[in-house]
Amino acid sequence: MGFAASGGSDRMGMKVYLLWFIPQEHRENDDGLLIGVYESEGAAKAAIERLCARPGFVDYPEGFEIHSRELNLDSWTEGFIRE
């Protein structure tokens, strides 16, 4: 299995914003929902506003997290060990 490289060098330095929802009791398990990927922090915050009153989300208003990532940059470079 391979991945095709897209010549995205012009996107170096460009950030995207990942919106996660992780209820408090799930934080230790790294168990969360990736809600979406947005082009700005403002757009991610707008998504929180749209979702925060919906069933489930309304019970955990502190469960939303926004994480920024730079495109075309490895975020995890250490490898991993299976246990």
C-alpha positions as CSV (number, residue, x, y, z in Angstrom):
1,M,0.0,0.0,0.0
2,G,1.4,3.4,-0.9
3,F,0.3,7.0,-0.9
4,A,0.6,9.3,-3.9
5,A,2.5,12.5,-3.3
6,S,0.7,15.6,-4.3
7,G,3.1,18.4,-5.2
8,G,1.8,20.6,-2.3
9,S,5.1,22.5,-1.7
10,D,3.2,25.7,-2.2
11,R,1.2,24.9,0.9
12,M,4.2,24.7,3.3
13,G,3.5,26.8,6.3
14,M,-0.3,26.7,5.8
15,K,-2.2,25.7,8.9
16,V,-5.4,23.8,9.3
17,Y,-7.5,23.6,12.5
18,L,-8.8,20.2,13.8
19,L,-11.8,20.3,16.0
20,W,-12.0,17.4,18.4
21,F,-14.6,16.4,20.9
22,I,-13.3,14.5,23.9
23,P,-15.7,14.1,26.9
24,Q,-13.8,14.2,30.3
25,E,-14.3,10.5,31.1
26,H,-12.7,9.6,27.7
27,R,-9.5,11.7,28.0
28,E,-7.4,8.9,29.5
29,N,-8.2,6.6,26.7
30,D,-7.4,9.0,23.8
31,D,-11.0,8.3,22.7
32,G,-12.5,11.3,20.9
33,L,-14.4,12.4,17.9
34,L,-12.8,14.3,15.1
35,I,-15.6,16.8,14.3
36,G,-13.9,18.5,11.3
37,V,-10.9,20.2,9.8
38,Y,-11.1,23.9,9.2
39,E,-9.1,26.6,7.3
40,S,-9.2,29.0,10.3
41,E,-9.5,28.9,14.1
42,G,-12.6,31.1,13.7
43,A,-14.3,28.6,11.5
44,A,-13.5,25.9,14.1
45,K,-15.0,28.1,16.8
46,A,-18.1,28.7,14.7
47,A,-18.5,24.9,14.4
48,I,-18.4,24.7,18.2
49,E,-21.2,27.3,18.4
50,R,-23.3,25.3,15.9
51,L,-22.8,22.0,17.9
52,C,-22.6,23.0,21.5
53,A,-26.4,22.8,22.1
54,R,-26.9,19.5,20.3
55,P,-27.6,16.2,22.2
56,G,-24.5,14.8,23.8
57,F,-22.4,17.9,23.2
58,V,-24.6,20.0,25.5
59,D,-23.7,17.7,28.4
60,Y,-19.9,18.3,28.0
61,P,-19.3,21.9,26.9
62,E,-15.6,21.6,27.9
63,G,-15.1,18.6,25.6
64,F,-14.3,20.7,22.5
65,E,-10.6,21.1,21.6
66,I,-9.0,22.9,18.6
67,H,-5.6,21.8,17.5
68,S,-3.7,23.5,14.7
69,R,-1.4,21.5,12.4
70,E,0.9,22.7,9.6
71,L,0.3,21.1,6.2
72,N,3.1,19.0,4.7
73,L,4.8,18.7,8.1
74,D,5.2,15.4,10.0
75,S,3.5,15.7,13.5
76,W,4.7,12.4,14.8
77,T,8.4,11.5,14.1
78,E,9.3,9.2,16.9
79,G,8.0,5.8,15.7
80,F,5.9,3.7,18.1
81,I,5.9,0.5,20.1
82,R,3.0,-2.0,20.2
83,E,2.1,-3.3,23.6
